Amino acid sequence: MLEGKAVIVETDMLQTMQQDALVLGSKALDVFDVTEATEIGRFIKTEFDKTYGPGWQCIVGTDFSSFVTHCHGCFIYFCLGNLAILLFRGVAGPEAEAKQPCAALEAVKA
C-alpha cells in the first residue's frame, strides 16, 4: 500500500473527484501487484464509470507518453510511487472545442 504517497502531476478535476481517483489508485494497489498495470487500470476505470458515468479511460504504467482530448474537468495524471496513472473522460467533436463541462461534473454538483 502506498497510502499518502500520491503525487498529482496535472489535473482539472474537482477536489472530490481527485480524491476518488487517489483512493481508487491506492485500493487497486492493495488488490493487484504493481506489475498488473492492465488490471489496475481496469479497476479504476470501472469504478469511475460506475460513479461518474461511462466513457472513462485509464492508462497505467511506468513509462508512457500521451496526448489526449478530454472533457473539461475530467482529467487527472498522478503517480503512486513509480507507477503513473492517467485517468480521463474522452470527448470528440464540437464539445472538445467548446470546453463543455463533463457530465460527471454535473453529477458531483447535484
MMTF fields as JSON, N, C-alpha, C and O atoms, coordinates in Angstrom:
{
  "mmtfVersion": "1.0.0",
  "mmtfProducer": "UNKNOWN",
  "numBonds": 439,
  "numAtoms": 440,
  "numGroups": 110,
  "numChains": 1,
  "numModels": 1,
  "chainsPerModel": [1],
  "groupsPerChain": [110],
  "chainIdList": ["A"],
  "bondAtomList": [4, 2, 8, 6, 12, 10, 16, 14, 20, 18, 24, 22, 28, 26, 32, 30, 36, 34, 40, 38, 44, 42, 48, 46, 52, 50, 56, 54, 60, 58, 64, 62, 68, 66, 72, 70, 76, 74, 80, 78, 84, 82, 88, 86, 92, 90, 96, 94, 100, 98, 104, 102, 108, 106, 112, 110, 116, 114, 120, 118, 124, 122, 128, 126, 132, 130, 136, 134, 140, 138, 144, 142, 148, 146, 152, 150, 156, 154, 160, 158, 164, 162, 168, 166, 172, 170, 176, 174, 180, 178, 184, 182, 188, 186, 192, 190, 196, 194, 200, 198, 204, 202, 208, 206, 212, 210, 216, 214, 220, 218, 224, 222, 228, 226, 232, 230, 236, 234, 240, 238, 244, 242, 248, 246, 252, 250, 256, 254, 260, 258, 264, 262, 268, 266, 272, 270, 276, 274, 280, 278, 284, 282, 288, 286, 292, 290, 296, 294, 300, 298, 304, 302, 308, 306, 312, 310, 316, 314, 320, 318, 324, 322, 328, 326, 332, 330, 336, 334, 340, 338, 344, 342, 348, 346, 352, 350, 356, 354, 360, 358, 364, 362, 368, 366, 372, 370, 376, 374, 380, 378, 384, 382, 388, 386, 392, 390, 396, 394, 400, 398, 404, 402, 408, 406, 412, 410, 416, 414, 420, 418, 424, 422, 428, 426, 432, 430, 436, 434],
  "bondOrderList": [1, 1, 1, 1, 1, 1, 1, 1, 1, 1, 1, 1, 1, 1, 1, 1, 1, 1, 1, 1, 1, 1, 1, 1, 1, 1, 1, 1, 1, 1, 1, 1, 1, 1, 1, 1, 1, 1, 1, 1, 1, 1, 1, 1, 1, 1, 1, 1, 1, 1, 1, 1, 1, 1, 1, 1, 1, 1, 1, 1, 1, 1, 1, 1, 1, 1, 1, 1, 1, 1, 1, 1, 1, 1, 1, 1, 1, 1, 1, 1, 1, 1, 1, 1, 1, 1, 1, 1, 1, 1, 1, 1, 1, 1, 1, 1, 1, 1, 1, 1, 1, 1, 1, 1, 1, 1, 1, 1, 1],
  "groupList": [{"groupName": "MET", "atomNameList": ["N", "CA", "C", "O"], "elementList": ["N", "C", "C", "O"], "formalChargeList": [0, 0, 0, 0], "bondAtomList": [1, 0, 2, 1, 3, 2], "bondOrderList": [1, 1, 2], "singleLetterCode": "M", "chemCompType": "L-PEPTIDE LINKING"}, {"groupName": "LEU", "atomNameList": ["N", "CA", "C", "O"], "elementList": ["N", "C", "C", "O"], "formalChargeList": [0, 0, 0, 0], "bondAtomList": [1, 0, 2, 1, 3, 2], "bondOrderList": [1, 1, 2], "singleLetterCode": "L", "chemCompType": "L-PEPTIDE LINKING"}, {"groupName": "GLU", "atomNameList": ["N", "CA", "C", "O"], "elementList": ["N", "C", "C", "O"], "formalChargeList": [0, 0, 0, 0], "bondAtomList": [1, 0, 2, 1, 3, 2], "bondOrderList": [1, 1, 2], "singleLetterCode": "E", "chemCompType": "L-PEPTIDE LINKING"}, {"groupName": "GLY", "atomNameList": ["N", "CA", "C", "O"], "elementList": ["N", "C", "C", "O"], "formalChargeList": [0, 0, 0, 0], "bondAtomList": [1, 0, 2, 1, 3, 2], "bondOrderList": [1, 1, 2], "singleLetterCode": "G", "chemCompType": "PEPTIDE LINKING"}, {"groupName": "LYS", "atomNameList": ["N", "CA", "C", "O"], "elementList": ["N", "C", "C", "O"], "formalChargeList": [0, 0, 0, 0], "bondAtomList": [1, 0, 2, 1, 3, 2], "bondOrderList": [1, 1, 2], "singleLetterCode": "K", "chemCompType": "L-PEPTIDE LINKING"}, {"groupName": "ALA", "atomNameList": ["N", "CA", "C", "O"], "elementList": ["N", "C", "C", "O"], "formalChargeList": [0, 0, 0, 0], "bondAtomList": [1, 0, 2, 1, 3, 2], "bondOrderList": [1, 1, 2], "singleLetterCode": "A", "chemCompType": "L-PEPTIDE LINKING"}, {"groupName": "VAL", "atomNameList": ["N", "CA", "C", "O"], "elementList": ["N", "C", "C", "O"], "formalChargeList": [0, 0, 0, 0], "bondAtomList": [1, 0, 2, 1, 3, 2], "bondOrderList": [1, 1, 2], "singleLetterCode": "V", "chemCompType": "L-PEPTIDE LINKING"}, {"groupName": "ILE", "atomNameList": ["N", "CA", "C", "O"], "elementList": ["N", "C", "C", "O"], "formalChargeList": [0, 0, 0, 0], "bondAtomList": [1, 0, 2, 1, 3, 2], "bondOrderList": [1, 1, 2], "singleLetterCode": "I", "chemCompType": "L-PEPTIDE LINKING"}, {"groupName": "THR", "atomNameList": ["N", "CA", "C", "O"], "elementList": ["N", "C", "C", "O"], "formalChargeList": [0, 0, 0, 0], "bondAtomList": [1, 0, 2, 1, 3, 2], "bondOrderList": [1, 1, 2], "singleLetterCode": "T", "chemCompType": "L-PEPTIDE LINKING"}, {"groupName": "ASP", "atomNameList": ["N", "CA", "C", "O"], "elementList": ["N", "C", "C", "O"], "formalChargeList": [0, 0, 0, 0], "bondAtomList": [1, 0, 2, 1, 3, 2], "bondOrderList": [1, 1, 2], "singleLetterCode": "D", "chemCompType": "L-PEPTIDE LINKING"}, {"groupName": "GLN", "atomNameList": ["N", "CA", "C", "O"], "elementList": ["N", "C", "C", "O"], "formalChargeList": [0, 0, 0, 0], "bondAtomList": [1, 0, 2, 1, 3, 2], "bondOrderList": [1, 1, 2], "singleLetterCode": "Q", "chemCompType": "L-PEPTIDE LINKING"}, {"groupName": "SER", "atomNameList": ["N", "CA", "C", "O"], "elementList": ["N", "C", "C", "O"], "formalChargeList": [0, 0, 0, 0], "bondAtomList": [1, 0, 2, 1, 3, 2], "bondOrderList": [1, 1, 2], "singleLetterCode": "S", "chemCompType": "L-PEPTIDE LINKING"}, {"groupName": "PHE", "atomNameList": ["N", "CA", "C", "O"], "elementList": ["N", "C", "C", "O"], "formalChargeList": [0, 0, 0, 0], "bondAtomList": [1, 0, 2, 1, 3, 2], "bondOrderList": [1, 1, 2], "singleLetterCode": "F", "chemCompType": "L-PEPTIDE LINKING"}, {"groupName": "ARG", "atomNameList": ["N", "CA", "C", "O"], "elementList": ["N", "C", "C", "O"], "formalChargeList": [0, 0, 0, 0], "bondAtomList": [1, 0, 2, 1, 3, 2], "bondOrderList": [1, 1, 2], "singleLetterCode": "R", "chemCompType": "L-PEPTIDE LINKING"}, {"groupName": "TYR", "atomNameList": ["N", "CA", "C", "O"], "elementList": ["N", "C", "C", "O"], "formalChargeList": [0, 0, 0, 0], "bondAtomList": [1, 0, 2, 1, 3, 2], "bondOrderList": [1, 1, 2], "singleLetterCode": "Y", "chemCompType": "L-PEPTIDE LINKING"}, {"groupName": "PRO", "atomNameList": ["N", "CA", "C", "O"], "elementList": ["N", "C", "C", "O"], "formalChargeList": [0, 0, 0, 0], "bondAtomList": [1, 0, 2, 1, 3, 2], "bondOrderList": [1, 1, 2], "singleLetterCode": "P", "chemCompType": "L-PEPTIDE LINKING"}, {"groupName": "TRP", "atomNameList": ["N", "CA", "C", "O"], "elementList": ["N", "C", "C", "O"], "formalChargeList": [0, 0, 0, 0], "bondAtomList": [1, 0, 2, 1, 3, 2], "bondOrderList": [1, 1, 2], "singleLetterCode": "W", "chemCompType": "L-PEPTIDE LINKING"}, {"groupName": "CYS", "atomNameList": ["N", "CA", "C", "O"], "elementList": ["N", "C", "C", "O"], "formalChargeList": [0, 0, 0, 0], "bondAtomList": [1, 0, 2, 1, 3, 2], "bondOrderList": [1, 1, 2], "singleLetterCode": "C", "chemCompType": "L-PEPTIDE LINKING"}, {"groupName": "HIS", "atomNameList": ["N", "CA", "C", "O"], "elementList": ["N", "C", "C", "O"], "formalChargeList": [0, 0, 0, 0], "bondAtomList": [1, 0, 2, 1, 3, 2], "bondOrderList": [1, 1, 2], "singleLetterCode": "H", "chemCompType": "L-PEPTIDE LINKING"}, {"groupName": "ASN", "atomNameList": ["N", "CA", "C", "O"], "elementList": ["N", "C", "C", "O"], "formalChargeList": [0, 0, 0, 0], "bondAtomList": [1, 0, 2, 1, 3, 2], "bondOrderList": [1, 1, 2], "singleLetterCode": "N", "chemCompType": "L-PEPTIDE LINKING"}],
  "groupTypeList": [0, 1, 2, 3, 4, 5, 6, 7, 6, 2, 8, 9, 0, 1, 10, 8, 0, 10, 10, 9, 5, 1, 6, 1, 3, 11, 4, 5, 1, 9, 6, 12, 9, 6, 8, 2, 5, 8, 2, 7, 3, 13, 12, 7, 4, 8, 2, 12, 9, 4, 8, 14, 3, 15, 3, 16, 10, 17, 7, 6, 3, 8, 9, 12, 11, 11, 12, 6, 8, 18, 17, 18, 3, 17, 12, 7, 14, 12, 17, 1, 3, 19, 1, 5, 7, 1, 1, 12, 13, 3, 6, 5, 3, 15, 2, 5, 2, 5, 4, 10, 15, 17, 5, 5, 1, 2, 5, 6, 4, 5],
  "groupIdList": [1, 2, 3, 4, 5, 6, 7, 8, 9, 10, 11, 12, 13, 14, 15, 16, 17, 18, 19, 20, 21, 22, 23, 24, 25, 26, 27, 28, 29, 30, 31, 32, 33, 34, 35, 36, 37, 38, 39, 40, 41, 42, 43, 44, 45, 46, 47, 48, 49, 50, 51, 52, 53, 54, 55, 56, 57, 58, 59, 60, 61, 62, 63, 64, 65, 66, 67, 68, 69, 70, 71, 72, 73, 74, 75, 76, 77, 78, 79, 80, 81, 82, 83, 84, 85, 86, 87, 88, 89, 90, 91, 92, 93, 94, 95, 96, 97, 98, 99, 100, 101, 102, 103, 104, 105, 106, 107, 108, 109, 110],
  "secStructList": [7, 7, 6, 6, 7, 3, 3, 3, 3, 3, 3, 7, 1, 7, 2, 2, 2, 2, 2, 2, 2, 2, 2, 2, 2, 2, 2, 2, 2, 2, 2, 1, 7, 6, 6, 7, 2, 2, 2, 2, 2, 2, 2, 2, 2, 2, 2, 2, 2, 2, 2, 2, 7, 1, 7, 3, 3, 3, 3, 3, 3, 1, 1, 7, 7, 7, 7, 7, 7, 3, 3, 3, 3, 3, 3, 3, 3, 3, 3, 3, 6, 6, 3, 3, 3, 3, 3, 3, 3, 3, 7, 7, 6, 2, 2, 2, 2, 2, 6, 7, 5, 7, 2, 2, 2, 2, 2, 2, 2, 7],
  "xCoordList": [0.843, 0.0, 0.886, 1.87, 0.515, 1.306, 0.518, 0.613, -0.243, -1.088, -0.252, 0.792, -0.739, -0.047, 1.106, 1.781, 1.339, 2.461, 2.013, 2.826, 0.763, 0.265, 0.729, 0.688, 1.169, 1.589, 0.796, 0.924, -0.02, -0.776, 0.146, 0.702, 0.297, 1.163, 0.364, 0.824, -0.84, -1.686, -3.136, -3.432, -4.035, -5.455, -6.299, -5.848, -7.524, -8.518, -9.815, -10.87, -9.723, -10.876, -11.205, -10.355, -12.454, -12.856, -12.153, -11.779, -11.983, -11.271, -11.862, -11.118, -13.178, -13.811, -13.479, -13.231, -13.474, -13.124, -11.646, -11.284, -10.799, -9.372, -9.18, -8.429, -9.862, -9.738, -10.207, -9.581, -11.312, -11.799, -10.745, -10.513, -10.112, -9.085, -7.91, -7.426, -7.453, -6.318, -6.669, -5.86, -7.863, -8.298, -8.399, -7.96, -8.977, -9.103, -7.737, -7.532, -6.806, -5.456, -4.816, -4.184, -4.976, -4.428, -5.092, -4.414, -6.43, -7.156, -6.697, -6.517, -6.51, -6.075, -4.726, -4.495, -3.844, -2.528, -2.603, -1.691, -3.667, -3.883, -4.329, -4.003, -5.08, -5.657, -4.715, -4.597, -4.047, -3.209, -1.741, -1.393, -0.901, 0.532, 0.847, 0.142, 1.876, 2.254, 2.549, 2.476, 2.88, 3.169, 1.907, 1.986, 0.743, -0.519, -1.198, -2.307, -0.508, -0.982, -2.359, -3.196, -2.604, -3.896, -5.033, -6.084, -4.824, -5.853, -6.075, -7.206, -5.021, -5.136, -5.958, -6.871, -5.635, -6.375, -7.836, -8.714, -8.102, -9.489, -10.276, -11.426, -9.657, -10.314, -10.706, -11.853, -9.762, -10.029, -11.069, -12.005, -10.915, -11.858, -13.277, -14.235, -13.4, -14.717, -15.396, -16.593, -14.642, -15.216, -15.627, -16.666, -14.823, -15.194, -16.404, -17.257, -16.493, -17.679, -18.932, -19.97, -18.848, -19.999, -20.393, -21.578, -19.407, -19.672, -20.038, -20.962, -19.313, -19.453, -19.992, -20.003, -20.435, -20.974, -19.907, -18.715, -20.325, -19.388, -18.485, -18.727, -17.441, -16.557, -15.178, -14.381, -14.874, -13.57, -12.509, -12.784, -11.308, -10.14, -9.064, -8.909, -8.321, -7.289, -6.04, -6.091, -4.939, -3.654, -2.737, -2.605, -2.105, -1.265, 0.073, 0.116, 1.15, 2.457, 3.581, 3.365, 4.789, 5.965, 6.67, 7.544, 6.3, 6.965, 6.029, 5.97, 5.304, 4.427, 4.273, 4.492, 3.893, 3.574, 2.149, 1.623, 1.53, 0.16, -0.141, 0.514, -1.146, -1.717, -3.184, -3.525, -4.06, -5.458, -6.379, -6.012, -7.577, -8.642, -9.584, -9.983, -9.937, -10.766, -11.829, -11.706, -12.881, -13.92, -13.291, -12.441, -13.712, -13.252, -13.65, -14.815, -12.69, -12.953, -12.875, -13.239, -12.402, -12.383, -11.011, -10.913, -9.96, -8.593, -7.748, -7.765, -7.012, -6.024, -4.867, -5.056, -3.675, -2.453, -1.719, -1.321, -1.542, -0.893, 0.02, -0.06, 0.883, 1.835, 1.652, 1.426, 1.754, 1.795, 3.107, 3.242, 4.061, 5.396, 5.943, 5.93, 6.427, 6.941, 5.897, 6.216, 4.655, 3.578, 2.788, 2.281, 2.686, 1.927, 0.535, 0.364, -0.465, -1.852, -2.455, -2.462, -2.955, -3.638, -5.092, -5.39, -5.998, -7.426, -8.146, -7.961, -8.966, -9.688, -10.951, -11.082, -11.867, -13.078, -12.916, -12.79, -12.924, -12.688, -13.866, -15.006, -13.556, -14.576, -14.087, -12.884, -15.021, -14.685, -15.715, -16.823, -15.344, -16.274, -16.324, -15.39, -17.42, -17.538, -17.444, -17.03, -17.824, -17.764, -16.348, -16.145, -15.371, -13.971, -13.562, -12.86, -13.994, -13.634, -14.323, -13.74, -15.564, -16.344, -16.034, -16.543, -15.205, -14.864, -16.118, -16.259, -17.035, -18.249, -17.881, -16.957, -18.59, -18.303, -18.663, -19.61, -17.913, -18.128, -19.426, -19.75, -20.168, -21.407, -21.145, -22.011, -19.958, -19.615, -19.613, -19.945, -19.244, -19.244, -20.657, -20.866, -21.616, -22.996, -23.467, -24.217, -23.026, -23.398, -22.796, -23.44, -21.585, -20.915, -21.577, -21.721, -21.979, -22.58, -23.969, -24.413, -24.671, -26.066, -26.193, -27.303],
  "yCoordList": [-1.181, 0.0, 1.241, 1.323, 2.196, 3.41, 4.619, 5.708, 4.423, 5.477, 6.704, 6.592, 7.868, 9.097, 9.432, 10.443, 8.601, 8.821, 9.254, 9.289, 9.574, 10.007, 11.43, 12.299, 11.648, 12.973, 13.318, 12.65, 14.356, 14.801, 15.653, 16.651, 15.242, 15.957, 17.027, 18.157, 16.658, 17.588, 17.154, 15.959, 18.116, 17.798, 19.029, 20.164, 18.784, 19.855, 19.385, 19.993, 18.299, 17.732, 18.523, 19.197, 18.415, 18.933, 18.122, 16.969, 18.72, 18.083, 16.72, 15.776, 16.611, 15.338, 14.234, 13.095, 14.558, 13.561, 13.193, 12.026, 14.173, 13.894, 12.904, 11.935, 13.158, 12.283, 10.873, 9.897, 10.76, 9.441, 8.715, 7.522, 9.424, 8.815, 8.31, 7.2, 9.111, 8.713, 7.525, 6.612, 7.534, 6.422, 5.142, 4.081, 5.236, 4.052, 3.541, 2.33, 4.437, 4.021, 3.247, 2.214, 3.74, 3.073, 1.717, 0.731, 1.665, 0.4, -0.609, -1.789, -0.139, -1.034, -1.662, -2.837, -0.885, -1.417, -2.346, -3.144, -2.256, -3.213, -4.563, -5.616, -4.512, -5.722, -6.367, -7.592, -5.553, -6.053, -5.742, -4.782, -6.565, -6.313, -5.13, -4.903, -4.382, -3.196, -3.548, -2.676, -4.81, -5.224, -5.495, -5.702, -5.499, -5.771, -4.471, -4.159, -3.721, -2.392, -2.446, -1.582, -3.431, -3.525, -3.714, -3.086, -4.57, -4.818, -3.588, -3.296, -2.889, -1.655, -0.632, -0.015, -0.456, 0.475, 0.093, 0.953, -1.199, -1.678, -1.396, -0.961, -1.643, -1.41, 0.065, 0.373, 0.965, 2.402, 2.868, 3.581, 2.473, 2.863, 2.389, 3.155, 1.124, 0.556, 1.295, 1.575, 1.606, 2.326, 3.753, 4.235, 4.429, 5.778, 5.727, 6.613, 4.708, 4.542, 4.385, 4.971, 3.604, 3.391, 4.679, 4.986, 5.424, 6.614, 7.832, 8.568, 8.051, 9.292, 9.101, 10.05, 7.898, 7.631, 7.082, 7.191, 6.486, 5.819, 6.774, 7.98, 6.198, 6.96, 7.232, 7.917, 6.713, 6.953, 6.051, 4.911, 6.57, 5.834, 5.922, 6.955, 4.833, 4.824, 4.14, 2.996, 4.848, 4.343, 4.272, 5.235, 3.114, 2.879, 2.306, 1.41, 2.819, 2.273, 3.069, 3.994, 2.681, 3.372, 4.201, 5.005, 4.017, 4.747, 4.861, 3.952, 5.957, 6.184, 7.675, 8.493, 8.002, 9.38, 9.393, 8.359, 10.552, 10.635, 12.042, 13.018, 12.101, 13.364, 13.056, 12.423, 13.494, 13.095, 14.305, 15.387, 14.096, 15.085, 14.585, 13.421, 15.462, 15.036, 16.074, 17.242, 15.623, 16.543, 17.505, 17.119, 18.74, 19.742, 19.298, 18.99, 19.266, 18.868, 17.374, 16.899, 16.637, 15.172, 14.602, 13.672, 15.154, 14.714, 14.745, 15.718, 13.665, 13.654, 12.748, 11.669, 13.223, 12.451, 12.48, 13.543, 11.304, 11.242, 10.033, 9.106, 10.062, 8.971, 8.401, 9.133, 7.099, 6.378, 5.617, 4.608, 6.095, 5.519, 5.786, 6.926, 4.734, 4.919, 4.576, 4.535, 4.331, 3.993, 5.249, 5.943, 5.536, 6.697, 6.258, 5.194, 7.095, 6.801, 8.021, 9.118, 7.815, 8.854, 8.425, 7.369, 9.239, 8.945, 10.135, 11.272, 9.874, 10.961, 10.436, 9.246, 11.348, 11.023, 11.647, 12.863, 10.798, 11.253, 12.008, 11.878, 12.799, 13.555, 13.757, 13.839, 13.836, 14.109, 15.081, 15.202, 15.752, 16.644, 18.028, 18.447, 18.746, 20.149, 20.354, 21.423, 19.34, 19.501, 19.812, 20.589, 19.209, 19.409, 20.861, 21.443, 21.434, 22.806, 23.802, 24.819, 23.505, 24.435, 24.323, 25.105, 23.359, 23.113, 22.947, 23.54, 22.119, 21.81, 21.101, 20.288, 21.395, 20.681, 19.204, 18.841, 18.398, 16.955, 16.633, 17.261, 15.669, 15.258, 14.818, 14.957, 14.292, 13.871, 15.059, 14.907, 16.233, 17.41, 17.764, 18.202, 17.577, 17.863, 16.908, 17.306, 15.641, 14.672, 15.052, 14.887, 15.549, 15.931, 17.15, 17.233, 18.093, 19.336, 19.118, 19.86, 18.098, 17.851, 17.389, 17.146],
  "zCoordList": [0.0, 0.0, 0.0, 0.734, -0.835, -0.957, -0.457, -1.023, 0.584, 1.121, 1.5, 2.143, 1.087, 1.417, 0.494, 0.688, -0.506, -1.403, -2.802, -3.726, -2.961, -4.264, -4.546, -3.675, -5.776, -6.219, -7.471, -8.497, -7.387, -8.554, -9.417, -8.96, -10.668, -11.605, -12.344, -12.507, -12.788, -13.544, -13.369, -13.366, -13.223, -13.124, -13.405, -13.245, -13.825, -13.877, -13.21, -13.387, -12.445, -11.744, -10.48, -9.898, -10.083, -8.779, -7.695, -7.912, -6.556, -5.443, -5.078, -4.812, -5.064, -4.687, -5.682, -5.285, -6.958, -7.975, -7.872, -8.027, -7.613, -7.431, -6.288, -6.409, -5.189, -4.023, -4.351, -3.937, -5.097, -5.511, -6.342, -6.146, -7.26, -8.111, -7.276, -7.494, -6.333, -5.491, -4.608, -4.44, -4.047, -3.196, -4.017, -3.572, -5.216, -6.071, -6.509, -6.593, -6.789, -7.136, -6.002, -6.225, -4.797, -3.623, -3.401, -3.113, -3.537, -3.39, -4.44, -4.139, -5.67, -6.753, -6.416, -6.701, -5.815, -5.452, -4.242, -4.023, -3.46, -2.384, -2.946, -2.399, -4.049, -4.638, -5.657, -5.702, -6.471, -7.564, -7.323, -6.635, -7.899, -7.866, -8.769, -9.753, -8.457, -9.228, -10.69, -11.556, -10.975, -12.356, -13.163, -14.374, -12.517, -13.199, -13.623, -13.189, -14.481, -14.887, -15.549, -15.291, -16.384, -17.061, -16.059, -16.183, -15.08, -14.072, -13.183, -12.795, -12.871, -12.086, -12.867, -12.319, -14.141, -14.989, -15.129, -15.066, -15.32, -15.45, -14.175, -14.232, -13.033, -11.74, -11.591, -11.267, -11.827, -11.671, -12.683, -12.323, -13.938, -14.997, -14.674, -14.778, -14.283, -13.989, -12.839, -12.899, -11.801, -10.663, -11.047, -10.597, -11.87, -12.311, -13.234, -13.178, -14.08, -14.929, -14.076, -14.388, -13.007, -12.12, -11.405, -11.277, -10.944, -10.134, -10.968, -10.623, -12.072, -12.841, -14.254, -15.039, -14.591, -15.916, -16.846, -16.556, -17.973, -18.878, -19.644, -19.71, -20.219, -21.094, -20.53, -21.171, -19.344, -18.724, -19.333, -19.706, -19.427, -19.923, -18.85, -18.199, -18.67, -17.652, -18.206, -18.658, -18.163, -18.631, -17.418, -16.663, -17.246, -16.076, -16.531, -17.374, -15.978, -16.316, -15.693, -14.909, -16.066, -15.54, -16.601, -16.278, -17.864, -18.942, -20.138, -20.966, -20.236, -21.381, -21.612, -20.719, -22.828, -23.201, -23.72, -24.133, -23.7, -24.196, -24.691, -24.325, -25.526, -25.964, -26.205, -27.204, -25.302, -25.356, -25.351, -24.895, -25.867, -25.766, -24.683, -24.688, -23.759, -22.636, -22.333, -22.703, -21.65, -21.17, -20.175, -19.372, -20.235, -19.274, -17.869, -17.616, -16.969, -15.594, -15.343, -14.268, -16.33, -16.216, -16.573, -17.373, -15.985, -16.286, -15.021, -14.266, -14.806, -13.725, -14.133, -14.695, -13.832, -14.032, -12.703, -12.226, -12.106, -10.803, -10.71, -11.517, -9.716, -9.503, -8.105, -7.142, -8.016, -6.751, -6.763, -7.456, -6.005, -6.1, -7.49, -7.955, -8.164, -9.523, -10.585, -11.773, -10.171, -11.093, -11.45, -10.568, -12.743, -13.21, -13.641, -14.235, -13.334, -13.683, -14.358, -13.8, -15.557, -16.323, -16.436, -16.995, -15.909, -15.915, -16.524, -16.087, -17.532, -18.183, -18.838, -19.123, -19.068, -19.82, -21.192, -21.332, -22.186, -23.549, -24.133, -23.686, -25.142, -25.866, -27.286, -27.533, -28.213, -29.604, -30.168, -29.646, -31.208, -31.871, -31.262, -30.578, -31.511, -31.097, -29.596, -29.146, -28.802, -27.349, -26.898, -25.965, -27.559, -27.165, -27.387, -26.561, -28.481, -28.797, -27.878, -27.503, -27.518, -26.707, -25.219, -24.417, -24.849, -23.443, -22.604, -21.535, -23.119, -22.389, -21.093, -21.076, -20.009, -18.769, -18.917, -19.615, -18.265, -18.265, -17.552, -16.544, -18.056, -17.41, -15.974, -15.109, -15.724, -14.361, -13.408, -12.233, -13.894, -13.036, -12.594, -11.463, -13.476, -13.128, -12.033, -11.141, -12.099, -11.079, -9.72, -8.684, -9.732, -8.479, -7.864, -6.644, -8.697, -8.209, -7.656, -6.78, -8.161, -7.752, -6.328, -5.855]
}
